[in-house]
Each structure stands twice: as C-alpha cells, then as structure tokens.
Amino acid sequence: MPNFPHDCDSCVHLGPYNRGEQVYELYYCGRCDDGSVLARYGTEGWEYQSMPLEILLYAGHGHDSPLVEAARRQIQRWRNLEREAAVPSWSPARLWRKR
C-alpha cells in the first residue's frame, strides 16, 4: 500500500523512492497523450510533481530527480512486458532493445 495513494484509476504505482529524508510514491499514467510520470510527496491533492514522459526523456532533468526515477522504472516495466505490442512505438524501451 502506497504511503501517498493517487486517486487516478489509470495510474500504475511504481513504488516508493527516497531522496534524502523526503519519501515519494512514483506513478505512471498512460491515460493522457504519451503518458506522464508522477511523484507524490503527500496526501493533499496538490502534493505531487508530474511531467509528460516524452518531455522528461528528451529535455532532460536532474539525474536524482524522483521523476527521472519514475521514468526509469516505467521503462524497465515496459522491458519486462512479454508482448512487444504493449510498448508504445515512440518508447525509448523499444528503441533501446535494438542496441
């Protein structure tokens, strides 16, 4: 059970992430556009960070950011899927498989 549940039924919980003393619950939401990653740090509705996954991957972000960790976990999740069709065509996971 997440420390900070998220109320979207489309989101996948990616687990907790500790950055110093701050605890985040990481999520991936595929409902909107190409998907977004979220990092909740509290129970209030406004206590979260989010960014579209595609922007995060192409624009870059701090390597120790909870959003970057959420992206890493989601990419690993895609890599673990058995069926190629379940991975979006633009996904770095699909591109990285070819390397």
C-alpha positions in Angstrom: 0.0 0.0 0.0 1.5 3.4 -1.0 2.3 6.0 1.6 0.7 8.6 -0.6 -2.1 7.0 -2.7 -3.1 8.5 -6.0 -6.7 8.8 -7.0 -6.4 8.0 -10.7 -7.6 4.5 -11.7 -5.3 4.7 -14.9 -2.1 5.2 -12.9 0.3 2.4 -12.2 2.1 2.5 -8.9 5.9 2.2 -9.5 6.9 2.0 -5.8 8.4 4.3 -3.2 11.5 6.5 -3.7 13.6 8.1 -1.0 15.6 11.2 -1.7 17.3 12.3 1.4 14.6 12.4 4.1 11.8 13.0 1.6 9.7 10.0 0.6 7.9 9.9 -2.8 5.4 7.4 -4.3 6.1 7.1 -8.0 3.4 6.5 -10.6 3.0 6.2 -14.4 -0.2 7.4 -16.1 -0.8 6.3 -19.7 -4.2 7.9 -19.9 -3.1 11.2 -21.3 -1.2 11.7 -24.6 2.0 9.6 -24.4 1.9 9.2 -20.7 3.2 11.1 -17.6 5.2 10.2 -14.6 4.2 11.5 -11.1 5.9 11.7 -7.8 3.6 12.2 -4.8 5.1 13.5 -1.6 2.0 14.0 0.5 -1.7 13.1 0.8 -3.1 16.5 -0.2 -4.2 16.8 -3.8 -1.6 19.4 -4.7 1.3 17.5 -3.2 2.9 16.0 -6.3 5.2 16.6 -9.2 4.4 15.5 -12.7 5.7 15.7 -16.3 4.9 14.1 -19.6 7.3 11.2 -20.0 8.3 12.2 -23.5 9.3 15.7 -22.4 11.2 14.4 -19.4 13.2 12.0 -21.6 14.1 14.4 -24.3 14.5 17.6 -22.3 16.5 16.0 -19.5 16.2 16.5 -15.8 18.4 16.1 -12.8 19.6 12.6 -12.6 18.5 12.2 -9.0 15.0 13.6 -9.6 12.1 11.4 -8.4 10.5 12.0 -11.9 13.6 10.6 -13.6 13.5 7.6 -11.3 9.8 7.1 -12.2 10.7 7.2 -15.9 13.5 4.6 -15.3 11.1 2.3 -13.5 8.4 2.6 -16.2 10.9 1.9 -19.0 12.1 -1.2 -17.1 8.4 -2.2 -16.7 8.0 -1.9 -20.5 11.1 -4.0 -21.0 9.7 -6.7 -18.8 6.5 -6.9 -20.7 6.2 -10.1 -22.7 4.4 -8.6 -25.7 6.1 -6.0 -28.0 2.7 -4.6 -28.9 2.2 -3.3 -25.4 5.1 -0.9 -25.8 4.2 2.5 -27.4 6.0 3.0 -30.7 7.9 6.1 -29.5 9.0 4.4 -26.3 12.8 4.5 -25.5 12.4 1.0 -24.2 11.6 -0.2 -27.8 14.5 1.9 -29.2 16.9 0.6 -26.5 16.1 -3.0 -27.3 17.7 -2.6 -30.7 21.0 -1.6 -29.2 
